Amino acid sequence: MPFIVAIEKKSFPQPWSYSLFLSEMSNRMASYFVALWQEKVIGYIGMWLVFEEAHITTFAIHPAYRGKGFGKRLFSYALQYALLHGCKEVLLEVRVSNVVAQNLYLGFGFRPVGRRRKYYSDGEDAILMKKDLTEGSV
Ligand SMILES: CC(C)(COP(=O)(O)OP(=O)(O)OC[C@H]1O[C@@H](n2cnc3c(N)ncnc32)[C@H](O)[C@@H]1OP(=O)(O)O)[C@@H](O)C(=O)NCCC(=O)NCCS
């Protein structure tokens, strides 16, 4: 968990705290996965599975390991997990300024379906993106 919190701090302007991650560990709807490289935690992704809907809660790769395909592999794993657990769609919010993440999501077939005004506590809007999950689509 300390590795995850360290990556979180390097990745987000308003990082989740250790205690928030800890509370997620006892959330029965939540699933979290880490990316391991040479026995080191270099990234993580979290999601909530609520009936037939998966919602990505957090996702980051350590800055030193970005741009090498780790994010895509981890994200793909999470989508496959959601599909295997009966989810029919995946939703997520992304900052309007976060073009890198948006590109990744577009590459997986996500599309923008809405905008959440001032979603982040610093006032930035979020784009709501969605993908329908079908066999062979992840
Ligand atoms: C978003 C993030 C997880 C991507 O992880 P990554 O390991 O760097 O991503 P990958 O190397 O697998 O690249 C996946 C795709 O992201 C996009 N991408 C990656 N680097 C990019 C860059 N510098 N500029 C534009 N797009 C980029 C591309 O679409 C790329 O696909 P391609 O290689 O087929 O072109 C990582 O940048 C990160 O941790 N960012 C900070 C936290 C964050 O923004 N999380 C998402 C919150 S919604």
The ligand as a Gaussian input file, in Angstrom:
#p B3LYP/6-31G(d) Opt

LIG

0 1
 C       -2.688000       7.535000     -17.948000
 C       -1.518000       6.609000     -17.597000
 C       -1.985000       5.569000     -16.568000
 C       -1.079000       5.882000     -18.878000
 O       -0.084000       4.924000     -18.526000
 P        1.164000       4.613000     -19.485000
 O        1.813000       3.372000     -18.995000
 O        2.005000       5.802000     -19.634000
 O        0.398000       4.334000     -20.867000
 P        0.911000       3.453000     -22.096000
 O        2.389000       3.578000     -22.264000
 O        0.346000       2.079000     -21.967000
 O        0.192000       4.217000     -23.297000
 C       -1.156000       3.983000     -23.550000
 C       -1.757000       5.058000     -24.421000
 O       -1.792000       6.291000     -23.723000
 C       -1.632000       7.348000     -24.660000
 N       -0.388000       8.041000     -24.349000
 C        0.659000       7.577000     -23.604000
 N        1.610000       8.534000     -23.502000
 C        1.143000       9.594000     -24.194000
 C        1.655000      10.904000     -24.456000
 N        2.836000      11.311000     -23.964000
 N        0.898000      11.753000     -25.191000
 C       -0.306000      11.380000     -25.680000
 N       -0.849000      10.149000     -25.463000
 C       -0.120000       9.278000     -24.737000
 C       -1.579000       6.722000     -26.020000
 O       -2.902000       6.624000     -26.506000
 C       -1.019000       5.343000     -25.695000
 O       -1.376000       4.406000     -26.667000
 P       -0.374000       4.133000     -27.923000
 O        0.950000       3.780000     -27.322000
 O       -1.036000       3.029000     -28.650000
 O       -0.329000       5.424000     -28.665000
 C       -0.298000       7.425000     -17.051000
 O        0.006000       8.428000     -17.955000
 C       -0.547000       8.039000     -15.676000
 O       -0.344000       7.389000     -14.646000
 N       -0.967000       9.327000     -15.653000
 C       -1.215000      10.034000     -14.387000
 C       -2.446000       9.513000     -13.698000
 C       -3.655000       9.612000     -14.597000
 O       -3.842000      10.545000     -15.347000
 N       -4.537000       8.557000     -14.507000
 C       -5.775000       8.529000     -15.244000
 C       -6.829000       9.244000     -14.483000
 S       -8.385000       9.307000     -15.368000

